[in-house]
Amino acid sequence: MKTVDGRDIYSISEVNYFAKQTLEQMVFWVEGEISSFKKNPNWSFYYLDIKDGNSLLPCVSEGFTLRDLEDEDLVGQKVLLYGNLTLYEPFGKYQFRITRIEKAGDGLLQRELEELIKKLKGEGLFDQKYKKEIPKYPKRICVVTSEGSDAWNDFKRHTVDKFPIIELATADVRVQGPKSIPSLLKVLPRVDDEKFDVIVITRGGGSIEDLAAFNDEEVTRAIFKMRTPTIVAIGHEANESLAEWVADRRASTPTDAANIVTTGYNSCLITLENLKYKLNSISTYYFSKNFQKLDYIFLQLNQTKLSFKDLPHRLGSARESLKRHEKYLIADAENRVKDLMKQIQREIYLQLESKKSELQNLNKSLSLLSPTNTLTRGYSITTDANGKILKSTKSVVVGATIGVKLADGKLKSKVTEKI
């Protein structure tokens, strides 16, 4: 683009480029009769025209899209085509790019979907045992959708806008049209590796054709394999998609998905509101009940303040009085300690004298009873040859040697007779 005299002037290439970008946003089903059909000799592309009673629409298709109809004579057949408009820029010629084709009235798309449902169900992909629990308080959430769409705005409004603690990431994908399936297959494994708490796959509602990407087998299997708890919210009720059946949780709309992931937070808000109501009620009752008591306490505090107004003077007088009595108290205590010491000394002396007298008496008794004193008075102690004291004649035999202990020594004797 260039500007001449204040006017924006576009080149032909730019005009055709803008036209192509605009046309490729138009994705829809179209019905018509095939009027011509030919194959590109160099590439696996087919060119065909469809018409109705008044107009003709040029179309282009890749070979794999028509693989089920290649052997049929398509000219003259009435068909349903799904795809988007595009523009061949060098010639400024627009055409319809086909991504799906079925015979009009045959319901091929629905039959394929039913066969796929039966296949996946037989493999157990819909079984409840594979469903992971959605965290009660998810903090990191990834929403897989077209960023800035109504679905994205609805989800954001009911999550991070209400609960800023949530960290919301967005994986921008195509949710409709021929690029939606490759876009989903590329994005889903990547976000699954980023360790989010929850992944939400969502878009607005639409017809079964609009939701074709979410009935695709590869997309369905990719969602089933995800390790992160996943919610799928396609935004329609009449026909659930395969993506919803294999997800850990289904939501009817983006708002419903937002409500599911914020259930724990909403419960906390309700609990806090109830606590707030109870606290207000209790505090109102408490303060209304205790205002009079507080007034009475306030009066008492004032009276106490007045009564202690002269407390510093009283404390000063007490301090002076203590100083005056300090010497008297110490002197009195010292005299009492001296008296106690004298009393203790007297008690100790009396106790020692008493014990000394007892000891002397015991010593006298001990001396009277001691063997040595007994020997001094003329007695002796007789023992056998082993030194054992003899107390009976029965313990001695005639001819045995015995010992006799006297006060000043010992004797050895021989027994000549027992009497």
C-alpha positions as CSV (number, residue, x, y, z in Angstrom):
1,M,0.0,0.0,0.0
2,K,1.1,3.5,-0.7
3,T,-0.3,6.9,0.0
4,V,-0.8,9.5,-2.7
5,D,-2.4,12.9,-2.0
6,G,-3.7,11.5,1.3
7,R,-5.3,8.5,-0.3
8,D,-4.4,4.9,0.4
9,I,-3.8,3.0,-2.8
10,Y,-3.5,-0.8,-2.9
11,S,-1.9,-3.0,-5.5
12,I,-3.8,-5.8,-7.2
13,S,-1.8,-8.4,-5.3
14,E,-2.7,-6.7,-2.0
15,V,-6.4,-6.6,-2.9
16,N,-6.4,-10.3,-3.8
17,Y,-4.5,-11.2,-0.6
18,F,-7.0,-9.4,1.6
19,A,-9.8,-11.0,-0.3
20,K,-8.3,-14.5,0.2
21,Q,-7.9,-13.9,4.0
22,T,-11.5,-12.8,4.2
23,L,-12.9,-15.6,2.1
24,E,-11.0,-18.3,4.1
25,Q,-12.9,-17.4,7.2
26,M,-16.2,-18.5,5.5
27,V,-16.6,-22.2,6.5
28,F,-19.9,-23.9,5.7
29,W,-21.8,-26.8,4.0
30,V,-23.1,-26.3,0.5
31,E,-25.5,-28.5,-1.6
32,G,-25.4,-28.8,-5.4
33,E,-25.0,-31.0,-8.4
34,I,-21.6,-31.9,-9.9
35,S,-21.5,-30.5,-13.4
36,S,-17.8,-31.2,-14.2
37,F,-15.0,-33.3,-12.6
38,K,-11.3,-33.7,-13.5
39,K,-8.0,-34.6,-11.9
40,N,-4.9,-32.5,-11.9
41,P,-2.3,-34.5,-14.0
42,N,0.7,-33.4,-11.9
43,W,-0.7,-33.4,-8.4
44,S,-3.3,-35.3,-6.3
45,F,-5.9,-32.5,-6.7
46,Y,-9.3,-32.6,-8.2
47,Y,-11.2,-29.8,-9.8
48,L,-15.0,-29.9,-10.0
49,D,-17.9,-27.5,-10.4
50,I,-21.2,-27.7,-8.6
51,K,-24.4,-25.9,-9.7
52,D,-28.0,-25.3,-8.8
53,G,-30.7,-23.9,-10.9
54,N,-29.1,-20.4,-11.2
55,S,-25.4,-20.5,-10.3
56,L,-22.1,-22.4,-10.6
57,L,-19.5,-22.8,-7.9
58,P,-15.9,-23.9,-8.8
59,C,-14.4,-26.3,-6.3
60,V,-11.0,-27.9,-5.5
61,S,-10.3,-31.0,-3.4
62,E,-7.3,-33.1,-2.3
63,G,-7.3,-36.7,-3.4
64,F,-7.7,-38.2,0.1
65,T,-11.0,-36.3,0.6
66,L,-12.6,-38.1,-2.4
67,R,-11.0,-41.5,-1.8
68,D,-14.3,-43.1,-1.0
69,L,-15.9,-41.8,-4.3
70,E,-13.0,-42.0,-6.7
71,D,-14.4,-45.0,-8.6
72,E,-17.8,-43.5,-9.1
73,D,-19.0,-41.3,-11.9
74,L,-19.7,-38.1,-10.0
75,V,-20.9,-35.9,-12.8
76,G,-24.6,-35.4,-12.3
77,Q,-24.7,-36.5,-8.7
78,K,-26.2,-34.3,-6.0
79,V,-23.7,-33.9,-3.1
80,L,-23.2,-32.1,0.2
81,L,-19.8,-30.4,0.5
82,Y,-18.1,-29.0,3.6
83,G,-15.2,-26.6,3.5
84,N,-14.2,-23.0,3.1
85,L,-13.9,-20.4,0.3
86,T,-10.5,-19.5,-0.9
87,L,-8.9,-17.3,-3.7
88,Y,-6.3,-18.2,-6.3
89,E,-4.5,-14.9,-6.1
90,P,-2.6,-14.8,-9.5
91,F,-5.9,-14.8,-11.4
92,G,-8.3,-13.4,-8.8
93,K,-10.4,-16.5,-9.1
94,Y,-12.3,-17.7,-6.0
95,Q,-13.2,-21.3,-5.4
96,F,-14.6,-23.6,-2.7
97,R,-12.0,-25.9,-1.0
98,I,-13.6,-29.2,0.0
99,T,-12.6,-30.9,3.2
100,R,-15.6,-33.3,3.4
101,I,-18.1,-34.7,0.9
102,E,-21.1,-36.9,1.1
103,K,-24.0,-37.8,-1.1
104,A,-27.0,-35.6,-0.5
105,G,-29.5,-37.4,1.8
106,D,-27.3,-40.3,2.6
107,G,-26.2,-39.0,6.1
108,L,-22.6,-40.2,5.6
109,L,-21.2,-38.0,8.3
110,Q,-23.6,-39.2,10.9
111,R,-23.0,-42.9,9.9
112,E,-19.3,-42.4,10.2
113,L,-19.7,-40.8,13.6
114,E,-21.9,-43.7,14.9
115,E,-19.4,-46.2,13.7
116,L,-16.6,-44.4,15.4
117,I,-18.6,-44.2,18.7
118,K,-19.2,-47.9,18.6
119,K,-15.4,-48.5,17.9
120,L,-14.2,-46.2,20.8
121,K,-16.8,-47.5,23.2
122,G,-15.7,-51.1,22.5
123,E,-12.1,-50.0,23.4
124,G,-13.3,-48.7,26.7
125,L,-12.4,-45.0,26.1
126,F,-15.7,-43.9,27.6
127,D,-15.3,-46.0,30.8
128,Q,-15.7,-44.2,34.1
129,K,-12.7,-45.9,35.6
130,Y,-10.4,-43.7,33.5
131,K,-11.9,-40.4,34.6
132,K,-9.5,-38.3,36.7
133,E,-10.8,-36.2,39.6
134,I,-11.0,-32.4,39.0
135,P,-8.9,-30.6,41.8
136,K,-11.1,-28.7,44.3
137,Y,-8.8,-25.6,44.3
138,P,-7.0,-25.5,40.9
139,K,-4.6,-22.6,40.7
140,R,-3.0,-23.0,37.2
141,I,-5.6,-23.5,34.5
142,C,-5.1,-23.7,30.8
143,V,-8.1,-22.9,28.5
144,V,-7.7,-24.4,25.0
145,T,-9.9,-22.3,22.7
146,S,-9.8,-19.4,20.2
147,E,-8.4,-16.5,22.2
148,G,-10.7,-13.5,22.4
149,S,-13.8,-15.5,21.4
150,D,-17.1,-15.4,23.3
151,A,-16.2,-18.7,24.9
152,W,-12.8,-17.4,26.1
153,N,-14.4,-14.2,27.5
154,D,-17.2,-16.2,29.3
155,F,-14.7,-18.5,30.9
156,K,-12.3,-15.7,31.9
157,R,-15.2,-13.6,33.4
158,H,-16.3,-16.5,35.7
159,T,-12.8,-17.6,36.8
160,V,-9.8,-15.2,37.0
161,D,-12.0,-12.1,37.0
162,K,-13.8,-13.5,40.1
163,F,-10.8,-15.2,41.7
164,P,-7.5,-13.5,40.9
165,I,-5.6,-16.3,42.7
166,I,-6.2,-18.4,39.6
167,E,-3.4,-18.3,37.0
168,L,-5.1,-18.5,33.6
169,A,-3.1,-19.5,30.5
170,T,-4.6,-19.7,27.0
171,A,-3.7,-22.1,24.2
172,D,-5.0,-20.4,21.1
173,V,-6.3,-22.9,18.6
174,R,-8.7,-23.1,15.7
175,V,-12.0,-24.7,16.9
176,Q,-13.7,-24.8,13.5
177,G,-12.7,-25.4,9.9
178,P,-10.1,-27.5,8.1
179,K,-7.2,-26.2,10.3
180,S,-8.9,-27.0,13.6
181,I,-7.9,-30.7,13.8
182,P,-4.1,-30.1,13.1
183,S,-4.2,-27.2,15.5
184,L,-5.7,-29.2,18.3
185,L,-3.4,-32.2,17.8
186,K,-0.4,-29.9,18.0
187,V,-1.5,-27.9,21.1
188,L,-3.0,-30.6,23.3
189,P,0.2,-32.7,24.0
190,R,2.1,-29.5,24.6
191,V,-0.2,-28.1,27.2
192,D,-0.5,-31.6,28.8
193,D,3.3,-31.5,29.5
194,E,3.2,-28.1,31.2
195,K,1.8,-29.5,34.5
196,F,-1.4,-27.4,34.7
197,D,-3.9,-28.3,37.5
198,V,-6.8,-28.4,34.9
199,I,-7.1,-28.1,31.2
200,V,-10.4,-26.8,29.8
201,I,-11.1,-27.3,26.1
202,T,-14.0,-25.1,25.0
203,R,-15.9,-23.3,22.3
204,G,-19.4,-22.0,21.5
205,G,-22.1,-24.2,20.3
206,G,-22.8,-25.2,16.7
207,S,-24.1,-27.8,14.3
208,I,-22.6,-31.2,14.0
209,E,-20.6,-30.0,11.0
210,D,-19.2,-27.0,13.1
211,L,-18.1,-29.5,15.8
212,A,-16.4,-31.9,13.4
213,A,-13.0,-31.4,15.0
214,F,-14.3,-32.6,18.4
215,N,-15.7,-35.7,16.8
216,D,-12.4,-36.5,15.1
217,E,-10.9,-39.8,16.2
218,E,-7.3,-38.5,16.5
219,V,-8.5,-35.5,18.6
220,T,-10.6,-37.8,20.8
221,R,-7.7,-40.2,21.4
222,A,-5.4,-37.3,22.2
223,I,-7.8,-36.0,24.9
224,F,-8.1,-39.5,26.3
225,K,-4.3,-39.8,26.7
226,M,-3.9,-36.6,28.6
227,R,-2.5,-36.9,32.0
228,T,-3.9,-33.6,33.3
229,P,-7.5,-33.6,34.5
230,T,-9.5,-32.3,31.5
231,I,-12.9,-30.6,31.1
232,V,-14.5,-30.3,27.6
233,A,-17.2,-27.7,27.2
234,I,-18.4,-27.4,23.6
235,G,-21.5,-25.3,24.4
236,H,-24.4,-27.3,23.1
237,E,-26.8,-29.8,24.6
238,A,-28.5,-31.6,21.7
239,N,-25.6,-33.8,20.6
240,E,-22.6,-34.4,22.8
241,S,-19.3,-34.8,21.0
242,L,-16.8,-37.6,21.4
243,A,-14.3,-35.2,23.0
244,E,-16.8,-34.7,25.8
245,W,-17.3,-38.4,26.3
246,V,-13.6,-39.1,26.8
247,A,-12.9,-36.0,28.9
248,D,-12.7,-36.4,32.7
249,R,-15.6,-34.0,33.1
250,R,-18.2,-32.6,30.6
251,A,-19.6,-29.1,30.8
252,S,-22.5,-27.8,28.8
253,T,-21.0,-24.3,28.2
254,P,-17.8,-22.4,28.9
255,T,-19.6,-20.7,31.9
256,D,-20.5,-24.2,33.2
257,A,-16.8,-25.3,32.9
258,A,-15.8,-22.2,34.8
259,N,-18.3,-23.0,37.5
260,I,-16.9,-26.5,37.8
261,V,-13.3,-25.5,38.3
262,T,-14.3,-22.8,40.8
263,T,-16.6,-25.0,42.8
264,G,-14.1,-25.1,45.8
265,Y,-13.6,-21.3,45.6
266,N,-17.3,-20.6,45.4
267,S,-17.9,-22.9,48.4
268,C,-15.2,-20.9,50.3
269,L,-17.0,-17.7,49.4
270,I,-20.3,-19.0,50.6
271,T,-18.7,-20.2,53.9
272,L,-17.1,-16.8,54.4
273,E,-20.4,-15.0,53.7
274,N,-22.1,-17.2,56.3
275,L,-19.3,-16.6,58.8
276,K,-19.5,-12.9,58.0
277,Y,-23.3,-12.9,58.7
278,K,-22.8,-14.9,61.9
279,L,-20.0,-12.6,63.0
280,N,-22.1,-9.5,62.4
281,S,-25.0,-11.0,64.3
282,I,-22.9,-12.1,67.2
283,S,-20.9,-8.8,67.4
284,T,-24.2,-6.8,67.2
285,Y,-25.7,-8.8,70.0
286,Y,-22.5,-8.7,72.0
287,F,-22.0,-5.0,71.8
288,S,-25.6,-4.1,72.4
289,K,-25.6,-6.4,75.5
290,N,-22.3,-5.0,76.8
291,F,-22.5,-1.3,76.1
292,Q,-24.0,-0.6,79.6
293,K,-21.4,-2.9,81.2
294,L,-18.6,-1.0,79.3
295,D,-20.0,2.3,80.6
296,Y,-20.0,1.0,84.1
297,I,-16.4,-0.3,83.8
298,F,-15.4,3.1,82.3
299,L,-16.8,4.9,85.4
300,Q,-15.0,2.4,87.7
301,L,-11.7,3.1,85.8
302,N,-12.2,6.9,86.3
303,Q,-12.8,6.4,90.0
304,T,-9.7,4.2,90.2
305,K,-7.7,6.8,88.3
306,L,-8.8,9.4,90.9
307,S,-8.1,7.2,93.8
308,F,-4.6,6.6,92.5
309,K,-4.0,10.2,91.7
310,D,-1.9,10.7,94.8
311,L,-0.2,7.3,94.4
312,P,3.2,8.9,93.5
313,H,3.2,11.0,96.7
314,R,2.2,7.9,98.8
315,L,5.0,5.9,97.1
316,G,7.5,8.7,97.9
317,S,6.5,8.7,101.6
318,A,6.8,4.9,101.7
319,R,10.2,5.1,100.2
320,E,11.4,7.6,102.8
321,S,9.8,5.5,105.6
322,L,11.6,2.5,104.4
323,K,14.9,4.4,104.4
324,R,14.3,5.4,108.0
325,H,13.6,1.9,109.1
326,E,16.3,0.3,107.0
327,K,19.1,0.7,109.7
328,Y,16.7,-0.3,112.5
329,L,15.6,-3.4,110.7
330,I,19.2,-4.5,109.8
331,A,20.4,-3.9,113.4
332,D,17.5,-5.8,114.8
333,A,18.2,-8.7,112.4
334,E,21.9,-8.8,113.4
335,N,21.0,-8.9,117.1
336,R,18.5,-11.7,116.5
337,V,21.2,-13.6,114.5
338,K,23.7,-13.2,117.4
339,D,21.2,-14.4,120.0
340,L,20.4,-17.5,117.8
341,M,24.1,-18.3,117.4
342,K,24.6,-18.2,121.2
343,Q,21.5,-20.4,121.7
344,I,22.8,-22.8,119.1
345,Q,26.2,-23.0,120.7
346,R,24.6,-23.7,124.2
347,E,22.5,-26.4,122.7
348,I,25.5,-28.0,121.0
349,Y,27.5,-27.9,124.2
350,L,24.7,-29.5,126.2
351,Q,24.2,-32.2,123.6
352,L,27.9,-33.0,123.6
353,E,28.1,-33.2,127.4
354,S,25.1,-35.5,127.5
355,K,26.5,-37.8,124.8
356,K,29.9,-37.8,126.5
357,S,28.3,-39.0,129.8
358,E,26.4,-41.7,127.9
359,L,29.5,-42.8,126.2
360,Q,31.4,-43.1,129.5
361,N,28.6,-45.2,131.0
362,L,28.6,-47.5,128.0
363,N,32.4,-47.8,128.2
364,K,32.1,-48.9,131.8
365,S,29.5,-51.5,131.0
366,L,31.5,-52.7,128.1
367,S,34.6,-53.1,130.3
368,L,32.7,-55.1,132.9
369,L,31.4,-57.5,130.2
370,S,34.6,-57.7,128.1
371,P,36.5,-61.1,128.0
372,T,39.7,-59.4,129.0
373,N,38.2,-58.2,132.3
374,T,36.7,-61.6,132.9
375,L,40.1,-63.3,132.5
376,T,41.7,-60.7,134.9
377,R,39.3,-61.9,137.6
378,G,40.8,-65.5,137.3
379,Y,38.7,-67.0,134.6
380,S,40.0,-68.7,131.4
381,I,38.8,-69.6,127.9
382,T,39.3,-73.2,126.7
383,T,39.6,-73.9,122.9
384,D,40.2,-77.0,120.8
385,A,43.3,-77.5,118.6
386,N,41.6,-75.3,115.9
387,G,40.9,-72.4,118.3
388,K,37.2,-73.0,118.6
389,I,35.8,-72.2,122.1
390,L,34.8,-75.3,124.0
391,K,31.4,-75.1,125.8
392,S,30.9,-78.8,126.7
393,T,32.9,-81.8,127.7
394,K,31.1,-83.6,124.9
395,S,33.2,-81.7,122.4
396,V,36.5,-83.1,123.7
397,V,37.9,-86.6,123.6
398,V,40.5,-88.0,126.1
399,G,44.1,-87.5,124.8
400,A,43.1,-84.4,122.7
401,T,45.2,-81.3,122.9
402,I,43.4,-78.2,124.0
403,G,44.3,-74.5,124.4
404,V,43.7,-72.4,127.6
405,K,43.7,-68.6,127.4
406,L,44.6,-66.7,130.6
407,A,44.8,-63.0,131.3
408,D,48.6,-62.8,130.6
409,G,49.0,-65.6,128.0
410,K,48.0,-69.0,126.6
411,L,48.6,-72.7,127.6
412,K,48.5,-75.9,125.7
413,S,47.2,-78.9,127.7
414,K,46.4,-82.6,127.0
415,V,43.1,-84.1,128.3
416,T,43.8,-87.1,130.5
417,E,40.3,-87.7,131.8
418,K,36.8,-86.4,131.4
419,I,34.8,-86.0,134.7
